[in-house]
Amino acid sequence: MHMMSNVLRPFLIALFALAALVQSHGGDQKFAAMLIWGTDGEKPAGKEKELKDVDPALKEKFGKIFKWKNYFEVNRTNVTVKPTEPREIELSSKCKVKIHHTDKGTEIELIGDGKSVSKQTITMPIKDIQVIAGPDKNATAWFVVLKPE
């Protein structure tokens, strides 16, 4: 029996090392971060190429929650979040998202004009679309959408 444990010991150590490696890489998550503008107005003249209509499924989801008639994608960036590395994603000169894993979950903070606008804690990995809303100003609003890839 003692000889058997000496033979199995390196195998078990290798197995635990492999499990730790898989877990550390398995915690990475890729998603699209999108800055969305909600308004009852139409696209401003000259902004047709910059502002894209959100996809119909997302527009339908927004329609069940929010009051605006039109939703435009201002910017989109693909992001990989690692469990051990806080991330700050700049979606525009006025909008950033900070993502930080903690023992309680993953904190997502929305920054608008350099000020914290919203902070929430979710569990990772993100399995469904997460919407973080900014303030309602001038009968419009902005949102950040995190969509798992």
C-alpha positions in Angstrom: 0.0 0.0 0.0 2.8 2.4 0.9 4.4 1.7 -2.5 1.1 2.4 -4.3 0.8 5.8 -2.6 4.4 6.7 -3.7 3.4 5.8 -7.3 0.1 7.7 -7.1 1.5 10.8 -5.4 3.1 12.4 -8.6 0.0 11.5 -10.5 -2.3 13.2 -7.9 0.0 16.3 -7.8 -0.1 16.6 -11.6 -3.9 16.1 -11.5 -4.4 18.9 -8.9 -2.0 21.2 -10.9 -4.0 20.6 -14.1 -7.3 21.2 -12.3 -6.0 24.6 -10.9 -4.8 25.5 -14.4 -8.1 24.7 -16.0 -10.0 26.6 -13.3 -7.8 29.7 -13.7 -8.3 29.8 -17.4 -11.9 28.7 -17.2 -12.7 31.8 -15.2 -11.9 34.1 -18.1 -15.0 35.5 -19.8 -15.4 37.2 -23.2 -18.2 39.5 -23.8 -19.2 42.6 -25.8 -19.5 45.8 -23.9 -21.9 48.2 -25.7 -22.8 51.9 -25.0 -26.4 52.4 -25.9 -28.4 55.7 -26.2 -32.1 55.6 -25.6 -34.3 58.4 -27.1 -37.7 59.2 -28.5 -36.0 61.2 -31.3 -34.5 60.0 -34.5 -30.8 59.8 -35.3 -29.3 63.3 -35.5 -28.3 64.4 -39.0 -24.8 63.5 -39.8 -24.7 60.7 -37.2 -26.2 57.9 -39.4 -22.9 56.0 -39.7 -21.8 56.5 -36.1 -25.1 55.4 -34.5 -26.3 51.9 -35.3 -29.8 50.6 -34.5 -29.6 48.0 -31.8 -30.4 44.5 -32.9 -34.2 43.7 -32.8 -33.9 41.2 -29.8 -32.2 43.8 -27.7 -34.6 46.5 -28.7 -37.5 44.2 -27.7 -35.9 43.5 -24.3 -35.4 47.3 -23.8 -39.0 48.0 -24.8 -40.2 45.8 -21.9 -38.1 47.7 -19.4 -37.6 51.3 -20.6 -39.8 54.0 -22.1 -37.9 55.2 -25.2 -38.9 54.5 -28.8 -35.4 54.3 -30.3 -32.1 52.7 -29.1 -28.8 53.3 -30.8 -25.5 51.6 -30.4 -22.9 54.3 -29.9 -19.9 52.1 -29.4 -19.0 48.4 -28.9 -15.8 46.7 -27.8 -15.0 43.1 -27.1 -13.5 42.4 -23.7 -12.0 39.5 -21.9 -12.2 39.6 -18.1 -9.9 37.5 -16.0 -10.8 36.7 -12.4 -7.6 38.1 -11.0 -7.4 41.3 -13.0 -9.7 44.4 -12.5 -10.6 45.9 -15.9 -11.6 49.4 -16.9 -13.3 49.7 -20.3 -13.6 53.0 -22.0 -16.7 53.1 -24.2 -16.5 56.9 -24.9 -14.7 60.0 -23.5 -17.6 60.3 -21.0 -18.4 56.6 -20.3 -16.3 53.9 -18.6 -17.1 50.6 -17.0 -15.0 49.1 -14.2 -15.2 45.4 -13.6 -13.6 43.9 -10.5 -13.9 40.3 -9.1 -14.3 40.1 -5.3 -15.2 37.4 -2.8 -18.8 38.6 -2.9 -19.1 38.5 -6.7 -18.2 40.7 -9.6 -18.5 44.4 -9.0 -19.5 46.4 -12.1 -19.3 50.2 -11.8 -20.6 52.6 -14.4 -18.7 55.9 -14.6 -20.2 58.9 -16.4 -18.3 62.2 -16.8 -15.7 61.0 -14.3 -18.3 60.2 -11.6 -19.6 56.9 -10.3 -23.2 56.6 -11.6 -24.1 53.0 -10.7 -22.5 50.1 -9.0 -23.8 46.5 -8.8 -22.5 43.1 -7.9 -23.3 40.1 -10.1 -22.1 36.6 -10.3 -19.7 35.6 -13.1 -19.7 34.2 -15.6 -22.3 36.4 -17.2 -24.8 34.0 -18.7 -27.4 36.6 -19.9 -27.3 40.2 -21.0 -26.6 42.6 -18.2 -27.9 46.2 -18.5 -26.5 49.0 -16.4 -28.4 52.3 -16.8 -27.1 55.8 -16.5 -29.2 58.8 -15.6 -32.2 60.1 -17.6 -31.4 63.5 -19.0 -33.1 65.7 -21.5 -35.7 62.9 -22.2 -32.9 60.5 -23.2 -30.8 57.9 -21.4 -27.7 55.9 -21.8 -27.0 52.3 -21.0 -24.1 49.9 -20.9 -24.9 46.4 -22.1 -22.6 43.4 -21.3 -23.4 40.6 -23.6 -21.7 37.2 -23.2 -19.9 36.0 -26.3 
